[in-house]
Amino acid sequence: MKPLNSIFLFACFLVLTVNIGCKNKKASPDLNLASIDLARGELLLCGNGQFGEISFPLSCNNETQQAFNLAIALLHSFEYKEAEKAFAKVIDTDPECAMAYWGVAMSMYHSLWSPPTKKEMEKGSKSLEIAKTLTKTQREQQYVDAIGAYYKDWDSVDHKTRSLLYEKKMETIYNNNKEDIEAAVFYALALNSTADPTDKSYANQLKAGKILEGFFPGHPDHPGIAHYLIHNYDYPELAEKALSTARRYAEIAPASAHAQHMPSHIFTRLGLWDESIRSNLNSASSARCYAEESQMAGHWNQEIHALDYLVYAYLQQGDNVKANEQYKYLKTMYDVNPADIASAVYPFAAIPARIALENKQWAVAANIKPHASELDWEQFPWQKAIVHFARAIGSARSGDIVSAEKEADTLQSLHEQLVTIKDEYKAKQVLIQIKASQAWISMAKGNPKQAIAYMAEATNMEENTAKHPVTPGEVLPARELLGDMFLEIDKPQKALESYEIDLKLHPNRFNGIYGAALAAKQSGNREKARMYFEKLVKLAENSNNDRPEISEAKAFLGRNKIAT
């Protein structure tokens, strides 16, 4: 099958919108299509319009098959809005195509993102009600029933429970149809979406990865296989397994801004900063193209998400110039597409916090303010906590204990909010920030023993919890902070141990390498200090950097040349 490219799309539009050569059925009165408010209009595809190769057998009109395949490809790259429009075009051509309504419901279910809104749940539910009334094959009935388990009682049953019900339905379909590639791919995604973030055995992720790896050799251009392999292996311990896939995915679906970005999840886990930068520059550019073509109201979250990863990568190369260029651009974003606010808030909080904290600009960190936009920060306690964490650390490291304790109290209040709404994962993330803040407050008060105890507790909690997919990494890794603390109390060997453990979890982090070099130097291990200082200089060799750590590294290397 040929890739779903722009030539096909042009022909597809002729068939779907002008009805050349096809017998368009009229909707039966009981279908009530108007009730689901389908997104319609031309698909807005930047670049060459390629989204990979899909073959999803369908019992609907033959004229709809290629359009349906395109919709599935868009769905697999999380291009949800365009996927819905593509499914709507199938419905326009064949209003009695049950799987097109299934597709609309799937477009509302953002399995790895924030749960659907009430409006999205209503649209998905109405779509499924129509699908249930239409003629289907046994296979199609199973797919409709599976997502139906997620939508059933959605106004009274929580998102997690319903996601587990969907996963179990997809497991049954997969086990009964081992040759059905789409059953395998959707089941693998469901496994990832229901994985326990505290399960460090990665049982769900490894199970899903094994399923996907079994299909990938025979379907190297399938966007879902590549995409979901990356998500399932987006952990320090597993990332190497997805490196070749990450380098492939952007080529499979070059028209997708999300596909351009996703490889950087693996590049970030492995400390491959040049590749992460290229990935996110391409993604941000594609996202801007899409926003402009669609005349979107406000900036698209995909661009903002790419900026977060981009700034993180620049900071790891010591490139403050480029990191601050992106931050300056971010500060011009006063309007965000209303549908994307929830996922855009995290970068708004994390980017300025990262820049100040990574550069140890404590006074700047202590005075960070929420992004100047129309956002209601009170609706986002987890993201808001990042601002107060930066303030707490900045104040404590500046010696302003009163302000640091005030920020720690605010973090405690935000933690309680998250506990109240039963968001256990985010509540734990904020609790880690509370412990780290208490550690540096204790240090500022002259109680290093208590400080180390708090920081060790934060480290243990963090290393037993997976990171959220919205972020390239913790604002500051807890174990790296533990290393900093050991240096503060003149225990360089303990500091070196902490930095080296953390560098296995966060390879090529600028501050981790610098900390290890400094700790080795203070421990009297000149050779190891040289190794780490050389790595630091190498890391920043192509950067516009003014980091004093680089000057220090070069001075050390100049004084400690190896005789040849």
C-alpha positions in Angstrom: 0.0 0.0 0.0 1.3 3.5 -0.8 1.9 6.1 1.9 -1.0 8.4 2.8 0.4 11.4 1.0 -0.9 14.7 -0.4 -1.6 13.2 -3.9 -4.0 10.7 -2.3 -5.5 13.4 -0.1 -6.4 15.6 -3.1 -8.1 12.7 -4.7 -9.7 11.7 -1.5 -11.1 15.2 -1.1 -12.7 15.1 -4.5 -14.4 11.8 -3.7 -15.5 12.9 -0.2 -16.6 16.5 -0.8 -17.8 16.5 -4.4 -19.0 12.8 -4.5 -17.5 12.1 -7.9 -18.0 8.5 -8.8 -19.7 7.3 -5.6 -23.2 6.6 -4.5 -23.7 8.7 -1.4 -26.2 7.3 1.0 -28.5 9.6 2.8 -28.7 9.5 6.6 -31.6 7.7 8.0 -33.9 9.9 10.1 -33.0 8.1 13.3 -29.3 8.7 13.0 -29.7 12.3 14.1 -26.2 13.3 12.9 -26.6 16.9 13.9 -26.7 15.9 17.6 -23.0 15.0 17.7 -21.7 18.3 16.2 -19.1 16.7 14.0 -15.9 18.6 13.2 -15.9 19.2 9.5 -13.9 21.0 6.8 -10.7 20.3 4.9 -8.0 18.5 6.6 -5.1 20.9 7.5 -1.9 19.0 6.8 1.5 20.7 6.8 4.6 19.4 5.1 4.1 16.6 2.5 1.0 15.2 4.1 2.4 11.8 5.0 1.2 10.0 8.1 2.4 6.4 7.4 0.7 3.3 6.1 -2.5 1.8 7.6 -4.7 -1.0 6.4 -7.9 -1.4 8.5 -10.4 -3.6 6.7 -13.9 -2.1 6.7 -17.4 -3.2 5.8 -18.5 0.2 4.7 -18.6 1.7 1.2 -15.4 0.9 -0.8 -15.0 4.6 -1.5 -14.4 5.2 2.2 -11.6 2.7 2.8 -8.6 5.0 2.0 -10.2 7.9 3.9 -10.8 5.7 6.9 -7.2 4.5 6.8 -6.0 8.1 6.8 -8.3 8.8 9.8 -6.7 5.8 11.7 -3.2 7.1 10.8 -4.0 10.5 12.2 -5.5 8.9 15.3 -2.2 6.9 15.9 -0.2 10.1 15.8 -2.6 11.8 18.3 -3.7 14.3 15.6 -7.1 14.1 17.3 -8.9 17.1 15.7 -7.9 16.1 12.2 -8.8 12.5 12.9 -12.3 13.5 13.9 -12.6 15.6 10.7 -11.4 12.6 8.6 -13.9 10.3 10.3 -16.6 12.9 9.7 -15.8 12.8 5.9 -16.3 9.1 6.0 -19.7 9.6 7.6 -20.6 12.2 5.0 -19.9 9.6 2.3 -21.5 6.7 4.1 -23.7 7.8 7.0 -24.3 4.2 7.9 -20.6 3.3 8.4 -20.6 2.3 12.1 -16.8 2.3 12.4 -16.7 6.0 11.4 -18.8 6.8 14.5 -16.5 4.5 16.5 -13.6 6.6 15.2 -15.2 9.9 16.4 -15.5 8.3 19.9 -11.9 7.3 19.7 -10.9 10.8 18.7 -12.4 12.1 21.9 -10.5 9.5 24.1 -7.0 11.0 24.6 -5.6 7.9 26.3 -2.3 9.3 27.4 -3.4 12.9 27.8 -5.8 14.6 30.2 -9.2 12.9 30.4 -11.8 14.1 27.9 -13.9 17.1 28.8 -17.6 16.8 29.5 -18.3 18.1 25.9 -16.0 15.5 24.4 -17.5 12.7 26.5 -21.0 13.8 25.3 -19.9 13.8 21.7 -18.2 10.4 22.0 -21.3 8.9 23.7 -23.7 10.2 21.1 -21.4 8.8 18.3 -21.4 5.4 19.9 -25.2 5.4 20.3 -25.5 5.8 16.6 -22.8 3.1 15.9 -24.8 0.7 18.0 -27.9 1.1 15.7 -25.9 0.3 12.5 -25.0 -2.9 10.8 -21.5 -4.2 11.7 -19.3 -7.2 11.2 -18.5 -9.2 14.4 -15.0 -7.6 14.5 -16.5 -4.1 14.2 -19.0 -4.9 16.9 -16.1 -5.9 19.2 -14.3 -2.6 18.6 -17.5 -0.6 19.3 -18.2 -2.6 22.5 -14.6 -2.0 23.6 -14.6 1.8 23.6 -18.2 1.6 24.7 -16.9 0.2 28.0 -15.0 3.5 28.5 -18.0 5.7 27.8 -20.5 3.7 29.9 -21.6 5.6 33.0 -18.9 8.2 32.3 -20.7 10.8 34.5 -20.5 8.5 37.6 -17.5 6.2 37.1 -13.9 7.6 37.2 -11.6 7.9 34.2 -9.1 5.3 35.5 -11.7 2.6 36.1 -13.2 3.1 32.7 -9.8 3.0 31.1 -9.1 -0.3 32.7 -12.5 -1.6 31.4 -11.5 -0.6 27.9 -8.1 -2.2 28.2 -9.7 -5.5 29.2 -12.0 -5.4 26.2 -9.1 -4.7 23.9 -7.1 -7.6 25.5 -10.0 -9.9 24.6 -10.1 -8.7 21.0 -6.3 -9.1 20.7 -6.2 -12.6 22.2 -9.0 -13.7 19.9 -7.5 -12.1 16.8 -3.7 -12.3 17.0 -3.3 -11.4 13.4 -5.3 -8.2 13.7 -2.6 -5.6 13.7 -4.9 -2.8 14.8 -6.2 -4.9 17.8 -2.6 -5.3 18.8 -1.7 -1.7 18.4 -4.7 -0.3 20.3 -4.3 -2.9 23.0 -0.6 -1.9 23.5 -1.7 1.7 23.8 -4.4 0.7 26.4 -1.7 -1.1 28.4 0.4 1.9 28.5 -2.4 4.2 29.5 -3.4 2.0 32.5 0.2 1.3 33.6 0.8 2.0 37.3 3.3 4.9 37.5 4.8 3.4 40.6 5.5 0.0 39.0 9.2 0.1 38.4 9.1 -3.4 36.9 7.3 -1.8 33.9 5.1 -4.8 33.5 2.5 -3.2 31.3 5.0 -1.3 29.2 7.2 -4.4 28.6 4.2 -6.5 27.7 3.0 -3.8 25.2 6.5 -3.4 23.8 6.8 -7.1 23.1 3.5 -7.1 21.2 4.5 -4.1 19.1 8.0 -5.4 18.4 6.5 -8.5 17.0 4.6 -6.6 14.4 7.1 -3.8 13.5 9.4 -5.8 11.1 6.4 -6.6 8.9 4.9 -3.1 9.2 7.9 -0.7 9.3 5.7 2.3 8.2 2.9 1.8 10.7 2.7 5.1 12.8 1.0 3.5 15.8 3.6 0.8 16.3 6.5 3.3 16.3 4.6 5.9 18.3 3.5 3.5 21.1 6.9 1.8 21.3 8.4 5.2 22.2 5.7 5.8 24.8 6.1 2.4 26.3 9.9 2.7 26.5 10.0 6.3 27.7 11.9 5.5 30.9 15.6 5.6 31.7 15.8 1.8 32.1 14.0 1.1 28.8 14.9 4.0 26.5 17.7 2.3 24.7 15.2 -0.3 23.4 13.3 2.5 21.5 16.3 4.4 20.0 16.1 3.0 16.5 12.3 3.3 16.5 12.6 7.0 17.6 14.9 7.8 14.7 12.3 6.1 12.4 9.0 7.6 13.6 9.6 11.1 12.3 10.2 9.7 8.8 7.0 7.5 9.0 4.7 10.5 9.7 6.6 13.7 8.7 3.3 15.7 8.4 2.5 15.2 12.1 3.9 17.8 14.6 3.5 15.2 17.4 5.4 12.6 15.4 8.2 15.1 14.9 8.3 15.7 18.7 7.9 12.1 20.1 11.4 10.9 19.2 12.8 13.5 21.6 11.3 11.6 24.5 13.8 8.9 23.9 16.6 11.3 22.9 16.0 13.1 26.2 16.1 9.9 28.2 19.5 9.0 26.6 21.0 12.5 26.7 21.2 12.9 22.9 20.7 16.7 23.0 21.4 17.5 19.3 18.9 15.0 18.1 16.3 16.3 20.7 16.8 19.9 19.5 16.3 19.0 15.9 13.2 17.0 16.7 11.6 19.8 18.6 12.6 22.5 16.2 10.8 20.5 13.5 7.8 19.9 15.7 7.4 23.5 16.8 7.6 24.6 13.1 5.0 22.1 12.1 2.8 23.1 14.9 3.0 26.7 14.0 2.1 25.8 10.4 -0.9 23.9 11.6 -2.1 26.7 13.9 -1.8 29.3 11.1 -3.5 27.1 8.5 -6.4 26.3 10.8 -6.7 30.0 12.0 -6.5 28.6 15.5 -7.6 30.9 18.3 -4.3 31.1 20.3 -1.2 29.0 20.3 -1.4 25.3 19.9 -0.2 23.2 22.9 2.0 21.0 20.6 4.2 24.0 19.9 4.4 24.9 23.6 5.1 21.3 24.6 8.0 21.2 22.0 9.4 24.4 23.5 9.6 22.8 27.0 11.7 19.9 25.6 13.7 22.3 23.5 14.7 24.6 26.4 15.6 21.5 28.5 17.9 20.3 25.8 19.6 23.7 25.3 20.2 24.0 29.1 21.9 20.6 29.1 24.3 21.9 26.5 24.9 25.0 28.6 23.3 27.2 25.9 21.6 29.9 27.9 21.4 32.1 24.8 19.1 29.8 22.9 17.2 28.7 26.0 16.4 32.3 26.7 15.4 33.0 23.1 12.7 30.3 23.4 11.7 31.7 26.8 11.4 35.2 25.4 9.2 33.8 22.7 7.1 31.9 25.2 6.5 35.2 27.1 4.7 36.6 24.0 2.1 33.8 24.2 -0.7 35.5 26.1 -3.4 33.5 24.3 -3.6 29.7 24.2 -6.1 27.7 22.2 -8.9 27.1 24.7 -8.9 23.4 24.0 -5.2 23.1 24.8 -4.9 25.0 28.1 -4.4 22.0 30.4 -1.4 20.7 28.5 0.1 24.2 27.9 0.2 25.2 31.5 3.1 22.8 32.4 5.6 24.4 30.1 4.5 27.9 31.2 5.5 27.0 34.7 8.5 24.7 34.0 10.5 26.7 31.5 11.3 29.8 33.6 11.8 27.5 36.7 14.3 25.4 34.8 16.3 28.3 33.4 16.7 29.9 36.9 17.3 26.7 38.8 19.7 25.0 36.3 21.8 28.2 36.3 21.7 28.4 40.1 20.2 31.9 39.9 18.7 31.7 43.3 17.4 35.2 43.6 15.7 34.9 40.2 14.1 31.6 41.2 12.9 33.1 44.4 10.9 35.7 42.5 9.5 33.7 39.6 5.9 34.7 38.9 3.2 32.7 37.0 3.1 33.2 33.2 1.3 36.5 32.3 -1.6 35.1 30.5 -5.3 34.7 30.9 -4.8 31.3 32.6 -6.6 30.6 35.9 -3.7 29.0 37.7 -6.0 28.0 40.6 -7.3 25.2 38.3 -3.9 23.7 37.9 -2.4 22.9 41.4 0.3 20.5 40.0 1.6 23.0 37.5 1.3 25.9 39.9 3.4 23.9 42.4 6.4 24.2 40.1 6.4 28.0 40.5 6.3 27.7 44.3 8.9 24.9 44.3 11.3 27.2 42.4 10.6 30.0 44.8 11.1 27.7 47.8 14.5 26.4 46.6 15.6 29.9 45.4 14.7 31.5 48.7 16.3 28.8 50.8 19.5 28.9 48.8 19.5 32.7 49.1 19.2 32.4 52.9 15.7 33.8 53.0 14.2 31.2 55.4 11.0 33.1 56.0 10.1 33.2 52.3 11.2 29.6 51.8 8.9 28.4 54.5 6.0 30.4 53.2 6.5 28.7 49.8 6.7 25.3 51.4 3.4 26.0 53.1 1.9 26.8 49.7 3.2 23.6 48.3 1.6 21.8 51.2 -1.8 23.4 50.4 -1.4 22.5 46.7 -0.6 18.9 47.7 -3.8 18.7 49.8 -5.8 20.0 46.9 -4.5 17.1 44.7 -5.2 14.6 47.5 -8.7 15.9 47.8 -9.4 15.4 44.1 -7.7 11.9 44.3 -5.0 12.7 41.8 -2.5 10.5 43.6 0.3 10.7 41.0 0.5 14.5 40.9 0.0 14.7 44.7 3.1 12.5 45.1 5.1 14.7 42.7 4.3 17.8 44.8 5.1 15.8 48.0 8.6 15.2 46.5 8.9 18.9 46.0 7.9 19.6 49.6 10.5 17.2 50.9 13.2 18.8 48.7 12.2 22.3 49.9 12.2 21.2 53.5 15.7 19.8 52.9 17.1 23.1 51.7 15.3 25.0 54.4 16.9 22.8 57.0 20.2 23.3 55.4 19.7 27.1 55.5 18.9 26.8 59.2 22.1 25.0 59.9 20.7 21.5 60.3 22.5 19.4 57.7 21.6 16.0 59.2 17.9 16.8 58.9 18.5 18.3 55.5 20.1 15.0 54.2 17.3 13.0 55.7 14.6 15.0 53.9 16.6 15.0 50.6 17.1 11.2 50.8 13.4 10.7 51.4 12.6 12.9 48.3 15.1 10.9 46.3 13.7 7.6 47.2 10.1 8.7 46.4 11.1 10.2 43.0 13.1 7.1 41.9 10.1 4.9 42.6 7.7 7.0 40.5 7.8 7.3 36.8 7.9 10.8 35.2 4.8 12.2 33.6 4.8 12.1 29.8 4.1 15.8 29.6 7.6 16.7 30.9 11.2 16.0 29.7 12.2 15.5 33.3 11.9 16.6 36.8 12.5 20.4 37.3 15.6 19.3 39.2 16.4 15.6 39.8 16.2 14.8 43.6 19.4 12.7 43.6 21.3 15.5 41.8 20.1 17.8 44.6 21.3 15.3 47.1 24.7 15.4 45.5 24.6 19.2 45.7 23.8 18.9 49.4 26.7 16.6 50.1 29.0 19.1 48.5 27.6 21.8 50.7 28.6 19.9 53.8 32.0 18.9 52.5 31.3 15.2 51.7 32.6 15.1 48.2 32.8 11.3 48.0 29.2 10.9 49.0 28.4 13.7 46.5 30.2 11.8 43.7 28.3 8.7 44.4 25.0 10.6 44.1 25.9 12.3 40.9 27.1 9.1 39.3 23.9 7.2 40.2 21.8 10.1 38.9 23.8 10.3 35.6 22.7 6.7 34.9 19.1 7.9 35.2 19.6 11.3 33.5 22.6 10.9 31.1 24.5 14.0 30.0 22.8 16.4 32.3 25.0 19.5 32.5 24.8 20.0 36.2 25.2 16.3 36.9 28.4 16.1 35.0 29.7 19.4 36.5 28.8 18.2 40.0 30.6 14.9 39.5 33.7 16.7 38.2 33.7 19.0 41.2 33.1 16.2 43.7 35.9 14.1 42.1 38.2 17.1 42.2 37.5 17.7 45.9 37.9 14.0 46.6 41.4 14.1 45.2 40.5 11.9 42.2 42.2 14.0 39.6 41.7 11.5 36.7 38.0 11.2 37.3 37.7 14.9 37.6 39.5 15.3 34.3 37.1 12.8 32.7 34.0 14.7 33.8 35.4 18.1 33.0 36.3 16.9 29.5 32.7 15.6 29.1 31.4 18.9 30.2 33.5 20.8 27.7 32.5 18.3 25.0 28.8 18.7 25.9 28.9 22.5 25.4 31.4 22.7 22.5 28.8 23.9 19.9 26.8 26.1 22.3 26.5 29.8 22.8 27.4 29.5 26.4 28.6 31.8 29.1 28.3 29.3 31.9 31.1 29.8 34.5 31.3 26.0 34.8 32.8 25.8 31.3 35.5 28.3 32.2 36.3 26.4 35.3 36.5 23.1 33.4 38.8 24.6 30.8 41.0 26.1 33.5 41.3 22.7 35.3 42.1 20.9 32.1 44.7 23.5 31.2 46.4 23.1 34.6 46.2 19.3 34.4 47.4 18.4 31.0 48.5 14.8 30.4 52.1 14.7 29.4 52.6 13.1 25.9 
